[in-house]
Amino acid sequence: MSNRLTARRYAKALLQIGDQQGNVPQLQQELETVAATVAAHADLTRLVASPLVLPRKKAEVFETILASAKVSGTLRHFFSVVAEAGRLNLLSDIRHTFAELVDERAGIVEARVSSAQPLSDAQSKALVASLAARTGKTIRLSWQQDPTLLGGLKVQVGSTVLDASIQGQLRQLKTQLLSA
């Protein structure tokens, strides 16, 4: 089974627990904090990734860290199960998938925009409104500069890519001219 699929199962289980307890936002915040803490400390990152450290030992060390960080009992128990199953190395994937599931439930979708120049506020608002009308969902825009683009932009929403770049328009024109 792939790591992404395994991480999705753990994230779904944590989401179900959060639903039962009514503390999904708290669990999401704590999960973000734990993942950021692990990513920020090289020793913790090595501990999580190391196949040489026994899962039981990882669980004990992680429990100590989480208890001192005053993480909820629910998340501590969750990480105990994950660590003892030898899946602590999936922490980043579990965090990412959990956030995706929470967003999916709330009807939020991320649109990744690449352009040669930053978008103005008016352009961003117009793009968000257009994508929201097209998808029927709330749009969270993330932008990155792509110096390879001469102009225009590329937008990725889920697995759909909308290419409104100059290069994309030239490719379409070439295809039309060759097929005519």
Backbone as ProteinMPNN parsed JSONL, in Angstrom:
{"seq_chain_A": "MSNRLTARRYAKALLQIGDQQGNVPQLQQELETVAATVAAHADLTRLVASPLVLPRKKAEVFETILASAKVSGTLRHFFSVVAEAGRLNLLSDIRHTFAELVDERAGIVEARVSSAQPLSDAQSKALVASLAARTGKTIRLSWQQDPTLLGGLKVQVGSTVLDASIQGQLRQLKTQLLSA", "coords_chain_A": {"N_chain_A": [[0.841, -1.168, 0.0], [0.517, 2.243, -0.786], [2.332, 5.041, 0.632], [0.92, 7.448, 0.645], [-1.746, 6.627, 0.503], [-1.942, 5.171, 2.87], [-1.453, 7.222, 4.719], [-3.724, 8.725, 4.227], [-5.708, 7.061, 5.242], [-5.115, 7.108, 7.985], [-5.498, 9.848, 8.462], [-8.229, 10.114, 7.867], [-9.283, 8.521, 9.908], [-8.525, 10.016, 12.166], [-10.015, 12.307, 11.659], [-12.613, 11.28, 11.896], [-12.616, 10.646, 14.614], [-12.301, 13.215, 15.638], [-14.717, 14.307, 14.772], [-16.547, 12.825, 16.307], [-15.85, 13.703, 18.852], [-16.154, 16.369, 18.574], [-14.098, 18.216, 18.143], [-12.568, 18.975, 15.874], [-11.323, 21.361, 14.738], [-9.485, 21.984, 16.807], [-7.89, 19.664, 16.876], [-6.801, 19.833, 14.316], [-5.272, 22.171, 14.524], [-3.443, 21.429, 16.549], [-2.194, 19.264, 15.266], [-0.967, 20.573, 13.111], [0.849, 22.133, 14.583], [2.456, 20.159, 15.814], [3.559, 18.904, 13.525], [4.958, 21.074, 12.429], [6.786, 21.55, 14.475], [8.282, 19.174, 14.479], [9.368, 19.339, 11.898], [10.969, 21.563, 12.228], [13.018, 20.81, 13.91], [15.933, 19.107, 13.628], [16.761, 16.75, 14.948], [14.345, 15.58, 15.773], [13.182, 15.172, 13.289], [14.936, 13.275, 12.211], [14.488, 11.201, 14.045], [11.785, 10.554, 13.534], [11.956, 9.676, 10.886], [13.778, 7.578, 10.943], [14.469, 4.201, 10.321], [15.817, 2.586, 11.994], [15.302, 2.996, 14.666], [13.303, 1.503, 17.064], [9.756, 1.032, 16.76], [8.291, 1.11, 19.208], [10.017, 2.504, 20.909], [10.117, 4.95, 19.565], [7.464, 5.708, 19.942], [7.42, 6.079, 22.733], [9.254, 8.221, 23.096], [8.035, 10.18, 21.52], [5.61, 10.445, 22.869], [6.459, 11.573, 25.287], [7.409, 14.044, 24.365], [5.046, 15.153, 23.277], [3.419, 15.255, 25.542], [4.78, 17.118, 27.124], [4.417, 19.312, 25.534], [1.824, 19.848, 25.927], [-0.233, 18.705, 24.375], [-3.419, 17.519, 23.304], [-5.03, 14.668, 24.827], [-6.278, 13.007, 23.02], [-4.901, 13.389, 20.563], [-2.383, 12.618, 21.393], [-2.794, 9.905, 21.967], [-3.491, 9.071, 19.408], [-1.06, 9.503, 18.021], [0.475, 7.682, 19.395], [-0.566, 5.26, 18.537], [0.005, 5.481, 15.785], [2.816, 5.65, 15.859], [3.556, 3.192, 17.06], [2.717, 1.5, 15.105], [4.649, 1.837, 13.318], [4.529, 3.955, 11.56], [5.181, 6.614, 11.838], [6.772, 8.081, 10.218], [5.096, 9.067, 8.318], [4.032, 11.42, 9.124], [4.031, 14.101, 8.005], [2.583, 13.672, 5.626], [0.158, 12.777, 6.709], [-0.673, 15.057, 8.11], [-0.983, 16.873, 5.975], [-2.959, 15.57, 4.417], [-5.051, 15.433, 6.271], [-5.665, 18.163, 6.536], [-6.537, 18.638, 3.91], [-8.846, 17.019, 3.852], [-10.442, 18.292, 5.773], [-10.745, 20.795, 4.545], [-12.032, 19.965, 2.202], [-14.449, 19.043, 3.195], [-15.47, 21.465, 4.092], [-15.916, 22.702, 1.734], [-13.879, 24.039, 0.476], [-11.387, 24.78, -1.851], [-8.088, 24.615, -3.122], [-6.473, 26.868, -5.241], [-3.806, 26.969, -7.316], [-1.778, 29.408, -8.508], [0.291, 30.452, -11.112], [2.326, 32.968, -12.311], [4.021, 35.462, -14.305], [4.345, 37.917, -13.124], [3.384, 39.389, -9.952], [-0.068, 39.198, -8.968], [-2.484, 41.812, -8.981], [-4.575, 43.169, -6.357], [-7.177, 43.496, -7.332], [-7.104, 41.835, -9.602], [-6.667, 39.357, -8.367], [-9.011, 39.086, -6.827], [-10.937, 39.044, -8.886], [-10.159, 36.715, -10.222], [-10.537, 34.788, -8.191], [-13.326, 35.026, -7.861], [-14.202, 34.215, -10.402], [-13.227, 31.559, -10.522], [-14.591, 30.478, -8.341], [-17.232, 30.66, -9.228], [-17.068, 28.927, -11.355], [-16.333, 26.452, -10.16], [-18.031, 26.181, -8.016], [-17.256, 26.236, -5.426], [-15.56, 27.413, -2.445], [-12.712, 29.367, -2.877], [-9.273, 29.108, -2.232], [-6.557, 30.953, -2.772], [-3.285, 30.437, -3.915], [-0.207, 31.801, -4.751], [2.548, 31.755, -7.001], [5.599, 32.869, -8.354], [6.574, 32.493, -11.695], [9.207, 32.57, -13.571], [9.59, 31.631, -16.134], [7.355, 32.089, -17.594], [6.137, 34.256, -20.056], [4.021, 35.954, -20.03], [0.625, 36.297, -18.889], [-1.101, 33.626, -17.173], [-1.048, 30.543, -15.267], [-3.327, 28.278, -13.898], [-4.012, 25.961, -11.402], [-6.418, 23.834, -10.28], [-7.146, 21.418, -8.204], [-6.901, 18.571, -10.124], [-7.132, 19.81, -12.482], [-5.833, 21.912, -14.95], [-5.624, 25.185, -15.966], [-4.537, 26.909, -18.618], [-3.642, 29.975, -19.271], [-1.54, 31.322, -20.279], [0.841, 33.137, -22.284], [2.481, 31.423, -23.756], [0.869, 29.126, -23.741], [-1.337, 30.023, -25.208], [-0.105, 30.485, -27.653], [0.643, 27.857, -28.306], [-1.914, 26.731, -28.646], [-2.79, 28.217, -30.855], [-0.916, 27.386, -32.767], [-1.607, 24.671, -32.963], [-4.19, 24.914, -33.984], [-3.635, 26.143, -36.454], [-2.083, 24.174, -37.706], [-3.924, 22.124, -37.942], [-5.738, 23.062, -39.678]], "CA_chain_A": [[0.0, 0.0, 0.0], [1.348, 3.438, -0.889], [2.373, 5.892, 1.815], [-0.154, 8.453, 0.549], [-2.997, 5.949, 0.828], [-1.879, 4.87, 4.299], [-1.621, 8.499, 5.419], [-5.136, 9.111, 4.079], [-6.5, 6.254, 6.185], [-4.899, 7.656, 9.33], [-6.127, 11.169, 8.517], [-9.677, 9.884, 7.946], [-9.581, 8.019, 11.249], [-8.426, 11.152, 13.084], [-11.161, 13.171, 11.384], [-13.796, 10.646, 12.496], [-12.491, 10.835, 16.061], [-12.58, 14.632, 15.875], [-16.16, 14.505, 14.607], [-17.223, 12.254, 17.478], [-15.554, 14.514, 20.022], [-16.484, 17.754, 18.266], [-12.914, 19.067, 18.286], [-11.775, 18.913, 14.66], [-10.403, 22.504, 14.608], [-8.418, 21.857, 17.802], [-6.992, 18.608, 16.408], [-6.067, 20.33, 13.159], [-4.262, 23.117, 15.002], [-2.409, 20.668, 17.24], [-1.473, 18.487, 14.258], [-0.104, 21.543, 12.423], [1.922, 22.503, 15.509], [3.355, 19.009, 15.959], [4.287, 18.732, 12.263], [5.903, 22.192, 12.301], [7.837, 21.336, 15.464], [9.148, 18.098, 13.981], [10.096, 19.845, 10.738], [11.912, 22.596, 12.66], [14.1, 20.23, 14.705], [16.591, 18.043, 12.863], [16.773, 15.508, 15.725], [13.005, 14.979, 15.682], [12.996, 14.715, 11.911], [15.679, 12.006, 12.076], [13.788, 10.193, 14.847], [10.565, 10.166, 12.819], [12.287, 8.995, 9.63], [14.725, 6.487, 11.113], [13.956, 2.833, 10.422], [16.636, 1.868, 12.967], [14.711, 3.146, 16.002], [12.126, 0.647, 17.197], [8.503, 1.78, 16.868], [7.929, 1.286, 20.615], [10.88, 3.577, 21.427], [9.621, 6.185, 18.948], [6.207, 6.046, 20.615], [7.743, 6.596, 24.066], [9.875, 9.535, 22.953], [7.027, 11.097, 20.999], [4.652, 10.678, 23.956], [7.094, 12.514, 26.208], [7.429, 15.36, 23.712], [3.676, 15.653, 23.161], [2.922, 15.566, 26.881], [5.402, 18.374, 27.561], [3.856, 20.369, 24.696], [0.421, 19.969, 26.327], [-1.105, 18.283, 23.285], [-4.584, 16.806, 23.833], [-4.918, 13.221, 25.001], [-6.727, 12.364, 21.781], [-3.819, 13.396, 19.59], [-1.286, 11.813, 21.944], [-3.145, 8.494, 21.743], [-3.413, 8.863, 17.961], [0.343, 9.359, 17.651], [0.956, 6.447, 19.986], [-0.977, 4.2, 17.606], [0.769, 5.674, 14.543], [4.229, 5.324, 16.12], [3.704, 1.756, 17.305], [2.504, 0.812, 13.828], [5.808, 2.11, 12.476], [4.111, 4.88, 10.502], [5.448, 7.984, 12.245], [7.399, 8.754, 9.079], [4.023, 9.616, 7.485], [3.487, 12.582, 9.825], [3.786, 15.204, 7.077], [1.484, 13.281, 4.737], [-1.073, 12.731, 7.508], [-1.052, 16.452, 8.352], [-1.441, 17.444, 4.712], [-4.21, 14.912, 4.037], [-6.07, 15.856, 7.233], [-6.057, 19.523, 6.138], [-7.312, 18.5, 2.674], [-10.161, 16.469, 4.188], [-11.193, 19.345, 6.464], [-11.103, 21.765, 3.516], [-13.003, 19.328, 1.304], [-15.717, 19.037, 3.913], [-15.934, 22.851, 4.179], [-16.142, 23.205, 0.384], [-12.765, 24.915, 0.116], [-10.44, 24.163, -2.76], [-6.93, 25.472, -3.35], [-6.113, 27.16, -6.625], [-2.399, 27.381, -7.392], [-1.614, 30.315, -9.637], [1.656, 30.793, -11.506], [2.359, 34.068, -13.263], [5.323, 36.113, -14.403], [4.316, 39.045, -12.197], [2.336, 39.244, -8.927], [-1.4, 39.679, -9.324], [-2.983, 42.914, -8.162], [-5.729, 42.759, -5.541], [-8.35, 43.417, -8.206], [-6.954, 40.625, -10.416], [-6.857, 38.203, -7.478], [-10.446, 38.991, -6.501], [-11.652, 38.627, -10.092], [-9.816, 35.315, -10.46], [-11.225, 33.995, -7.171], [-14.757, 35.036, -8.183], [-14.399, 33.406, -11.603], [-13.019, 30.149, -10.18], [-15.679, 30.073, -7.45], [-18.413, 30.454, -10.078], [-16.815, 27.756, -12.197], [-16.264, 25.222, -9.374], [-19.089, 26.122, -7.0], [-16.607, 26.06, -4.125], [-14.783, 28.532, -1.945], [-11.365, 29.258, -3.435], [-8.108, 29.612, -1.498], [-5.579, 31.221, -3.807], [-1.864, 30.484, -3.578], [0.474, 32.318, -5.923], [4.004, 31.623, -7.099], [6.144, 33.49, -9.548], [7.194, 31.584, -12.652], [9.935, 33.424, -14.508], [9.574, 31.084, -17.496], [6.177, 32.603, -18.283], [6.327, 35.59, -20.631], [2.848, 36.719, -19.639], [-0.537, 35.472, -18.6], [-0.978, 32.821, -15.958], [-1.514, 29.159, -15.233], [-4.077, 28.015, -12.675], [-4.289, 24.547, -11.165], [-7.427, 23.572, -9.268], [-7.194, 19.961, -8.157], [-6.122, 17.99, -11.218], [-7.416, 20.595, -13.674], [-4.91, 23.022, -15.197], [-6.101, 26.174, -16.929], [-3.345, 27.585, -19.118], [-3.938, 31.257, -19.915], [-0.248, 31.976, -20.499], [1.119, 33.457, -23.684], [2.968, 30.189, -24.378], [-0.287, 28.253, -23.938], [-2.135, 30.557, -26.313], [0.657, 30.236, -28.884], [0.503, 26.418, -28.604], [-3.261, 26.518, -29.188], [-2.811, 28.808, -32.188], [-0.136, 26.495, -33.623], [-2.423, 23.479, -33.178], [-5.297, 25.287, -34.89], [-3.1, 26.396, -37.787], [-1.647, 22.909, -38.277], [-5.059, 21.237, -38.214], [-6.608, 23.706, -40.687]], "C_chain_A": [[0.897, 1.245, 0.0], [1.283, 4.263, 0.396], [1.245, 6.907, 1.818], [-1.495, 7.836, 0.945], [-3.053, 5.616, 2.325], [-2.095, 6.143, 5.124], [-3.07, 8.955, 5.354], [-6.015, 8.328, 5.054], [-6.348, 6.769, 7.609], [-5.588, 9.012, 9.48], [-7.649, 11.041, 8.622], [-10.083, 9.409, 9.34], [-9.531, 9.163, 12.265], [-9.593, 12.111, 12.893], [-12.44, 12.588, 11.988], [-13.781, 10.8, 14.014], [-12.819, 12.277, 16.419], [-14.052, 14.945, 15.732], [-16.925, 14.004, 15.83], [-17.044, 13.118, 18.706], [-15.88, 15.991, 19.809], [-15.301, 18.705, 18.39], [-11.996, 19.022, 17.065], [-10.845, 20.121, 14.521], [-9.227, 22.431, 15.59], [-7.402, 20.801, 17.351], [-6.167, 19.081, 15.213], [-4.959, 21.287, 13.596], [-3.112, 22.382, 15.693], [-1.555, 19.857, 16.261], [-0.513, 19.385, 13.473], [1.103, 21.9, 13.292], [2.936, 21.38, 15.647], [4.2, 18.834, 14.693], [5.322, 19.843, 12.078], [7.072, 22.029, 13.273], [8.809, 20.268, 14.996], [9.992, 18.601, 12.813], [11.187, 20.849, 11.136], [13.109, 22.042, 13.43], [14.683, 19.012, 13.982], [16.587, 16.708, 13.612], [15.422, 14.803, 15.666], [12.734, 14.441, 14.285], [13.706, 13.386, 11.686], [14.992, 10.887, 12.848], [12.578, 9.656, 14.09], [10.895, 9.319, 11.601], [13.117, 7.731, 9.81], [14.066, 5.111, 11.206], [14.723, 2.021, 11.474], [16.072, 1.95, 14.389], [13.423, 2.321, 16.041], [10.866, 1.48, 17.362], [8.091, 2.054, 18.321], [8.726, 2.439, 21.231], [10.456, 4.927, 20.854], [8.354, 6.656, 19.651], [6.471, 6.657, 21.987], [8.315, 8.011, 23.995], [8.84, 10.56, 22.496], [5.991, 11.43, 22.071], [5.206, 11.7, 24.945], [7.075, 13.93, 25.634], [6.023, 15.954, 23.66], [3.091, 16.024, 24.513], [3.499, 16.892, 27.374], [4.881, 19.554, 26.747], [2.375, 20.597, 24.975], [-0.559, 19.721, 25.159], [-2.233, 17.447, 23.888], [-4.332, 15.302, 23.912], [-5.309, 12.467, 23.739], [-5.587, 12.275, 20.778], [-2.622, 12.591, 20.095], [-1.555, 10.328, 21.727], [-3.041, 8.154, 20.255], [-1.964, 8.637, 17.537], [0.969, 8.119, 18.268], [0.653, 5.274, 19.048], [-0.152, 4.278, 16.323], [2.225, 5.241, 14.738], [4.425, 3.825, 16.306], [3.465, 0.932, 16.049], [3.678, 1.045, 12.873], [5.513, 3.085, 11.352], [4.35, 6.347, 10.856], [6.112, 8.785, 11.122], [6.365, 9.386, 8.138], [3.418, 10.89, 8.075], [3.13, 13.72, 8.873], [2.617, 14.892, 6.136], [0.151, 13.24, 5.474], [-1.574, 14.15, 7.75], [-1.653, 17.074, 7.1], [-2.807, 16.871, 4.312], [-5.349, 15.308, 4.973], [-6.58, 17.254, 6.863], [-6.905, 19.484, 4.863], [-8.725, 18.005, 2.964], [-11.036, 17.512, 4.879], [-11.647, 20.402, 5.453], [-12.179, 21.221, 2.581], [-14.395, 19.348, 1.927], [-16.329, 20.447, 3.963], [-16.191, 23.461, 2.8], [-15.078, 24.188, -0.067], [-11.817, 24.139, -0.779], [-9.298, 25.156, -3.005], [-6.681, 25.62, -4.839], [-4.684, 27.676, -6.618], [-2.206, 28.178, -8.675], [-0.132, 30.58, -9.865], [1.559, 31.909, -12.534], [3.739, 34.696, -13.245], [5.445, 37.245, -13.387], [3.232, 38.803, -11.146], [1.013, 39.814, -9.419], [-1.776, 40.85, -8.416], [-4.162, 42.393, -7.337], [-6.972, 42.584, -6.406], [-8.289, 42.155, -9.068], [-7.196, 39.372, -9.578], [-8.325, 38.002, -7.164], [-11.258, 38.521, -7.699], [-11.399, 37.151, -10.387], [-10.531, 34.403, -9.469], [-12.714, 33.908, -7.486], [-15.05, 34.148, -9.389], [-14.26, 31.912, -11.296], [-14.123, 29.635, -9.259], [-16.946, 29.807, -8.251], [-18.265, 29.184, -10.9], [-16.876, 26.446, -11.411], [-17.411, 25.068, -8.388], [-18.527, 25.936, -5.596], [-15.924, 27.355, -3.709], [-13.335, 28.324, -2.37], [-10.345, 29.861, -2.473], [-6.995, 29.717, -2.532], [-4.163, 31.175, -3.248], [-1.123, 30.841, -4.861], [1.963, 32.013, -5.849], [4.454, 32.244, -8.409], [6.825, 32.429, -10.403], [7.901, 32.418, -13.714], [9.961, 32.887, -15.939], [8.361, 31.567, -18.284], [6.468, 34.013, -18.802], [5.191, 36.52, -20.207], [1.693, 35.777, -19.429], [-0.319, 34.684, -17.326], [-1.459, 31.402, -16.192], [-2.19, 28.96, -13.887], [-4.319, 26.523, -12.577], [-5.277, 24.449, -10.014], [-7.636, 22.062, -9.256], [-6.316, 19.406, -9.263], [-6.337, 18.742, -12.529], [-6.443, 21.764, -13.786], [-5.511, 23.904, -16.281], [-4.89, 26.996, -17.353], [-3.76, 28.826, -19.898], [-2.65, 32.041, -20.115], [-0.087, 32.267, -21.985], [1.606, 32.205, -24.411], [1.809, 29.235, -24.67], [-1.148, 28.711, -25.097], [-1.433, 30.346, -27.658], [0.581, 28.764, -29.285], [-0.865, 26.116, -29.215], [-3.363, 27.047, -30.62], [-2.071, 27.913, -33.179], [-0.947, 25.245, -33.968], [-3.561, 23.771, -34.159], [-4.794, 25.483, -36.311], [-2.665, 25.09, -38.464], [-2.818, 21.998, -38.639], [-5.975, 21.813, -39.289], [-6.209, 23.34, -42.095]], "O_chain_A": [[1.908, 1.291, 0.701], [0.31, 4.192, 1.147], [0.673, 7.2, 2.868], [-2.286, 8.466, 1.647], [-4.096, 5.765, 2.961], [-2.834, 6.133, 6.108], [-3.59, 9.512, 6.321], [-6.958, 8.878, 5.623], [-7.325, 6.859, 8.353], [-6.195, 9.289, 10.515], [-8.284, 11.774, 9.38], [-11.1, 9.841, 9.882], [-10.403, 9.263, 13.128], [-10.102, 12.668, 13.866], [-13.26, 13.328, 12.532], [-14.818, 11.056, 14.626], [-13.532, 12.534, 17.389], [-14.59, 15.757, 16.485], [-17.833, 14.673, 16.325], [-17.963, 13.259, 19.513], [-15.881, 16.773, 20.76], [-15.484, 19.879, 18.71], [-10.773, 19.029, 17.211], [-9.668, 19.933, 14.21], [-8.101, 22.78, 15.235], [-6.194, 21.023, 17.436], [-4.981, 18.77, 15.107], [-3.837, 21.215, 13.093], [-1.943, 22.681, 15.448], [-0.337, 19.776, 16.413], [0.624, 18.997, 13.206], [2.232, 21.962, 12.806], [4.143, 21.622, 15.603], [5.412, 18.64, 14.777], [6.435, 19.584, 11.622], [8.214, 22.336, 12.932], [10.024, 20.438, 15.105], [11.189, 18.324, 12.745], [12.206, 20.966, 10.455], [14.114, 22.736, 13.587], [13.992, 18.017, 13.762], [16.429, 15.653, 12.998], [15.357, 13.582, 15.527], [12.128, 13.381, 14.124], [13.162, 12.481, 11.054], [14.918, 9.755, 12.37], [12.372, 8.445, 14.016], [10.194, 8.35, 11.311], [13.155, 6.891, 8.911], [13.211, 4.88, 12.061], [14.33, 0.903, 11.806], [16.335, 1.077, 15.216], [12.57, 2.434, 15.16], [10.889, 2.517, 18.025], [7.589, 3.138, 18.62], [8.18, 3.25, 21.979], [10.436, 5.93, 21.568], [8.187, 7.845, 19.923], [5.829, 7.636, 22.368], [7.902, 8.891, 24.749], [8.779, 11.67, 23.024], [5.545, 12.573, 22.168], [4.484, 12.595, 25.385], [6.762, 14.891, 26.337], [5.835, 17.131, 23.966], [2.348, 17.0, 24.623], [2.786, 17.697, 27.973], [4.904, 20.688, 27.227], [1.741, 21.439, 24.338], [-1.555, 20.425, 24.991], [-2.022, 16.744, 24.877], [-3.529, 14.747, 23.162], [-4.742, 11.42, 23.427], [-5.335, 11.213, 20.209], [-1.925, 11.954, 19.306], [-0.654, 9.579, 21.349], [-2.562, 7.081, 19.889], [-1.666, 7.705, 16.79], [1.912, 7.563, 17.705], [1.502, 4.417, 18.802], [0.335, 3.26, 15.831], [2.796, 4.554, 13.892], [5.369, 3.253, 15.761], [3.947, -0.195, 15.936], [3.699, 0.517, 11.762], [6.165, 3.052, 10.309], [3.77, 7.232, 10.227], [6.022, 10.012, 11.085], [6.73, 10.161, 7.254], [2.404, 11.383, 7.579], [2.019, 14.247, 8.939], [1.768, 15.747, 5.885], [-0.876, 13.629, 4.918], [-2.767, 14.419, 7.61], [-2.7, 17.719, 7.155], [-3.703, 17.616, 3.914], [-6.481, 15.498, 4.528], [-7.787, 17.5, 6.875], [-7.885, 20.22, 4.751], [-9.691, 18.51, 2.392], [-12.232, 17.605, 4.603], [-12.792, 20.853, 5.494], [-13.117, 21.93, 2.217], [-15.386, 19.637, 1.257], [-17.547, 20.605, 3.887], [-16.633, 24.606, 2.702], [-15.339, 25.065, -0.891], [-11.484, 22.987, -0.501], [-9.512, 26.366, -3.084], [-6.678, 24.647, -5.593], [-4.384, 28.693, -5.992], [-2.441, 27.683, -9.777], [0.605, 30.892, -8.93], [0.808, 31.812, -13.504], [4.522, 34.5, -12.315], [6.526, 37.496, -12.856], [2.264, 38.09, -11.413], [0.977, 40.78, -10.182], [-1.428, 40.872, -7.235], [-4.677, 41.305, -7.595], [-7.73, 41.631, -6.227], [-9.302, 41.479, -9.248], [-7.855, 38.435, -10.031], [-8.832, 36.881, -7.225], [-12.162, 37.698, -7.556], [-12.319, 36.422, -10.759], [-11.069, 33.366, -9.855], [-13.304, 32.832, -7.388], [-16.036, 33.411, -9.394], [-15.067, 31.101, -11.749], [-14.547, 28.486, -9.381], [-17.657, 28.838, -7.985], [-19.234, 28.456, -11.112], [-17.396, 25.446, -11.906], [-17.729, 23.954, -7.971], [-19.244, 25.526, -4.684], [-15.735, 28.266, -4.515], [-12.797, 27.225, -2.237], [-10.524, 30.969, -1.967], [-6.548, 28.716, -3.092], [-3.873, 31.799, -2.227], [-1.372, 30.263, -5.919], [2.559, 32.014, -4.772], [3.773, 32.153, -9.431], [7.556, 31.577, -9.897], [7.268, 32.915, -14.646], [10.32, 33.618, -16.862], [8.341, 31.466, -19.511], [6.984, 34.856, -18.069], [5.387, 37.725, -20.048], [1.776, 34.593, -19.756], [0.532, 35.023, -16.504], [-2.163, 31.1, -17.156], [-1.69, 29.416, -12.859], [-4.771, 25.89, -13.531], [-5.009, 24.921, -8.91], [-8.226, 21.499, -10.178], [-5.13, 19.726, -9.342], [-5.792, 18.36, -13.564], [-6.254, 22.517, -12.831], [-5.86, 23.437, -17.365], [-4.291, 27.697, -16.537], [-4.18, 28.732, -21.052], [-2.658, 33.272, -20.12], [-0.793, 31.709, -22.826], [1.201, 31.946, -25.544], [1.773, 28.608, -25.728], [-1.634, 27.895, -25.88], [-2.077, 30.066, -28.669], [0.469, 28.452, -30.47], [-0.973, 25.351, -30.172], [-3.95, 26.401, -31.487], [-2.538, 27.703, -34.299], [-0.973, 24.812, -35.121], [-3.851, 22.972, -35.049], [-5.437, 25.049, -37.266], [-2.861, 24.924, -39.668], [-2.704, 21.183, -39.554], [-6.886, 21.132, -39.76], [-6.836, 23.795, -43.052]]}, "name": "protein", "num_of_chains": 1, "seq": "MSNRLTARRYAKALLQIGDQQGNVPQLQQELETVAATVAAHADLTRLVASPLVLPRKKAEVFETILASAKVSGTLRHFFSVVAEAGRLNLLSDIRHTFAELVDERAGIVEARVSSAQPLSDAQSKALVASLAARTGKTIRLSWQQDPTLLGGLKVQVGSTVLDASIQGQLRQLKTQLLSA"}
